[in-house]
Amino acid sequence: MSKKIKINLNGKGISCQSGKTIMQVARENGVIIPGLCQHDDFPVKANCRICVVEISGCKNLVTSCSTEVCDGLIIRTDTARVKRSRNLNIELIFAEHIERCPTCIRRFNCALLELADKHKIEITTFKDRKSKRKIYKFANAVEIDGSQCIDCRNCVEACNTLQKINYLELRGKGITQEVVPVTERDGFALINKRKKKSDCIYCGQCALYCPVSAAQEQAHWSLVEKALKNKSKILVAQFAPSIRVSIGEEFGAKGGEVMTGQVVAALKKLGFNYVFDVNFGADITTMVEAEELIGRMKEFRLGLPSPSLKTGVMENGLPMFTSCCPAWIKYVEFFRPDLIPKLTTARSPQIHSAGIIKTYWAEKMKIKPKNIMVVSIMPCTAKKFEASRRELKIGGNWPVDYCLTTRELVYLIKKNRIDFMDLKPLPADNPLGAASGAAVIYGASGGVMESALRTAEYLTQTAQDSVCRSFTKAEKLKTKFCNSRIKFKEVRGLAGVKRAELMMGDKKFRVAVVNGIGNIKSALDNLRDYDYIEVMACPDGCIGGGGQPIPTTAAIRKKRLEALYKIDAKSKIRRAHDNKEAVEVLRWFKTKGKLENQVLYTKYKKRS
C-alpha cells in the first residue's frame, strides 16, 4: 500500500506517493527526464539508459524509469556526470540507428532527433554498426528495418505480450542481438515453442510502440504525392471515423479534440478534388451487416421473417463475427480458417465507401471509374493489406488505389507547410457526406456492434410491427421490442472482453466484444455462448490503430473514445437506417443485379 513520503529533487523538497518511479514523480513535478524505451503500456525494461540520474550515497547512476522513490531520497537529474552519461548513450544509440530522416514520416516528430537537438549531440561520433541489417517487409503493410533498431524491444512486447501473436523474437546476444520474424531462420519456416505456425497479422502495433521508426508502416505517401500531380485523374480522398479525434494531437491540440473540418480542408489543400467521409460507408456497412445478422438469427434462433440475402450464408450460423478489422480477418484466415463461415460477408466501411465512389458516384458524375483514384486515410496499417485483396476488385478496378495512415497524412501536411490548426473547417463533399452517429463510433471498441445492434433491433421491431400495432400506449412502453434503443452501454468501455445478454424482439441475444486480439482466446474457447461477436485487433479499436499518432497510450485512447461518443450523442441522426442518402444508395444497388454483390459483399480464404 502506497504512503506519502518526502524526497529531494534537484534541491527542492517534494511530497509524493511511494511505489512510483523517479521518472514518474519527476514528470508530475514538471521535471522531464529524457528516455526512449519506456512506455506506459509495457513493463519497464531500462534498455536505453538515457534516463539515468544521480542519487546521493549511490556509487553508480541509476535508471529513473526503473528505480522507485523511497523516503529521504536525494536525486539530481542535471549533474555533469548525468549529462556526460546521458549524452554518450544518445550518441551510442545513433550508432545503432541509420538515419533516413529526409524520407522518414517521423521526421517532424522524432524523439531521437529532438534529444540530439536539445542536448547538442553529435550524431556521427560513432560508426554505424547496423548498416548491413535486413529490412523485413510484411505484405504491403508493415516493415521492420534492422538498421534503424535501437534494441528497445518495444516491438517484441507489442507483438508477443500485448497482441499474443508471437511473430517477433530476439536473436543473438550483445552487439549481434536483432529483432527478427520467427519464420526467418535458415530459410525455413520455424515452428515456435507452442508447435504452432506463426505469421504477421499486419496490425502495426509494433510500429505504434517503436520510438524511432525501425518498425513502421510501408509508406505510400510518395506514391500519393505523384498521383496528386497527375491531372488526368480525379483524385478522391476518404478518411476513417477515428482520424478526426486523433490527428490534432500531432499539431498541438488536446487529446480527443474533433478535427473533422480541418481534415477535409487539409486534404483539399493538398490537391484532392473531392473529400468524402468514410462514415457514410460505415452506415452502408451497418445496414448490410445488420440485415445479414437478422437473417442468421431468424434461421437459428428467433424464427422471424428473414430479409432476402443474396450471399448464401444462411447455413453458416451463429455466432456471427464482424469483419471490419483486416488484421482480425488475417488472424482468422491464418490461425483459425475454420471460423471463416462465421464472418459476416459485408465488406468494411473503407471498401464500401470506395466501391460506392467508383460505381454509384461515378455514374451520377458521369466519370469513368478508371479515371477515379481513391486514397484512403486510415488509422490502421492492415488497411493497406485489405485494399490490395484481389477479391475486392469491382469490374477489374481496385476500390482503393492507395492507403495512408494518419501519420502519413500528418507528414504530408507538415511537409507542405500547411498550418493545420489555422485551417478554416470545411464539410465533406456530398452526396456521400451525411452520416449517422452510429457511423462515427466504428472507431471505438464495441462501436461496430452497437451500430449494427441499433439497426438490427429496428429490423427485428419491423418484423413485430403487426403485434405492436395492436398494443395500447401503456403496453408498448412495457414491451422492449416496440421501443428501439439508441445506446447499448453493455458493449461500451475498455475491458478486454465485454459480454452481455440483450433482448432482440422477445428473445435473448448474447454478444461479446473482444478489445484487442490479445484477448481473443476466451471468446474463441466459448463460441457456443454467443450469437454475435465483434473483434478489433488493436487495443480499444481503431482509436488505438497501428497507424495512429505516436505516442498512443491507454489514457490517450480513452480521450479519443470519449470524443467519438460525444459526436454520436450530438448527431441529428443516430441510426444508420435513418440516413436517407445511404438508404437511397442501397436501393440503387438492388436495381443493379450482380453489381450489388460485387460492391457490398465479399469472401475470405485460408492462408498458408
Stockholm file with secondary structure:
# STOCKHOLM 1.0

chainA/1-608         MSKKIKINLNGKGISCQSGKTIMQVARENGVIIPGLCQHDDFPVKANCRICVVEISGCKNLVTSCSTEVCDGLIIRTDTARVKRSRNLNIELIFAEHIERCPTCIRRFNCALLELADKHKIEITTFKDRKSKRKIYKFANAVEIDGSQCIDCRNCVEACNTLQKINYLELRGKGITQEVVPVTERDGFALINKRKKKSDCIYCGQCALYCPVSAAQEQAHWSLVEKALKNKSKILVAQFAPSIRVSIGEEFGAKGGEVMTGQVVAALKKLGFNYVFDVNFGADITTMVEAEELIGRMKEFRLGLPSPSLKTGVMENGLPMFTSCCPAWIKYVEFFRPDLIPKLTTARSPQIHSAGIIKTYWAEKMKIKPKNIMVVSIMPCTAKKFEASRRELKIGGNWPVDYCLTTRELVYLIKKNRIDFMDLKPLPADNPLGAASGAAVIYGASGGVMESALRTAEYLTQTAQDSVCRSFTKAEKLKTKFCNSRIKFKEVRGLAGVKRAELMMGDKKFRVAVVNGIGNIKSALDNLRDYDYIEVMACPDGCIGGGGQPIPTTAAIRKKRLEALYKIDAKSKIRRAHDNKEAVEVLRWFKTKGKLENQVLYTKYKKRS
#=GR chainA/1-608 SS CCCEEEEEETTEEEEEETTCBHHHHHHHTTCCCCCSSCCTTSCCCCCSCTTEEEETTCSSCEETTTCBCCTTCEEESSCHHHHHHHHHHHHHHHHHSCCCGGGCTTTTSCHHHHHHHHTTCCTTSSCCSCTTCCEEEETTTEEEETTTCCSCCHHHIIIIIISCCCCEEEESSGGGCEEEETTCBTTBCCCCTTSCCCCCCCCCHHHHHCSSSSEEECCCHHHHHHHHTCTTSEEEEEECGGGGGTGGGGGTCCTTCCCHHHHHHHHHHHTCSEEEEHHHHHHHHHHHHHHHHHHHHIIIIICCCCCCCSSCCGGGCSSEECCCCHHHHHHHHHHCGGGGGGBCCBCCHHHHHHHHIIIIIHHHHTCCGGGEEEEEEESCSHHHHHHTCGGGCBTTBCSCSEEEEHHHHHHHHHHTTCCGGGSCCCCCCSSSCCCCHHHHGGGSTTHHHHHHHHHHHHHHHHHTHHHHHTSCHHHHHHCGGGSCCSCCGGGCSSCSEEEEEEEETTEEEEEEEEESGGGHHHHHTTGGGCSEEEEESSTTGGGGCTTSCSCCCHHHHHHHHHHHHHHHHHCSCCSGGGCHHHHHHHHHHTTSTHHHHHHHBCCCCCCC
#=GC SS_cons         CCCEEEEEETTEEEEEETTCBHHHHHHHTTCCCCCSSCCTTSCCCCCSCTTEEEETTCSSCEETTTCBCCTTCEEESSCHHHHHHHHHHHHHHHHHSCCCGGGCTTTTSCHHHHHHHHTTCCTTSSCCSCTTCCEEEETTTEEEETTTCCSCCHHHIIIIIISCCCCEEEESSGGGCEEEETTCBTTBCCCCTTSCCCCCCCCCHHHHHCSSSSEEECCCHHHHHHHHTCTTSEEEEEECGGGGGTGGGGGTCCTTCCCHHHHHHHHHHHTCSEEEEHHHHHHHHHHHHHHHHHHHHIIIIICCCCCCCSSCCGGGCSSEECCCCHHHHHHHHHHCGGGGGGBCCBCCHHHHHHHHIIIIIHHHHTCCGGGEEEEEEESCSHHHHHHTCGGGCBTTBCSCSEEEEHHHHHHHHHHTTCCGGGSCCCCCCSSSCCCCHHHHGGGSTTHHHHHHHHHHHHHHHHHTHHHHHTSCHHHHHHCGGGSCCSCCGGGCSSCSEEEEEEEETTEEEEEEEEESGGGHHHHHTTGGGCSEEEEESSTTGGGGCTTSCSCCCHHHHHHHHHHHHHHHHHCSCCSGGGCHHHHHHHHHHTTSTHHHHHHHBCCCCCCC
//
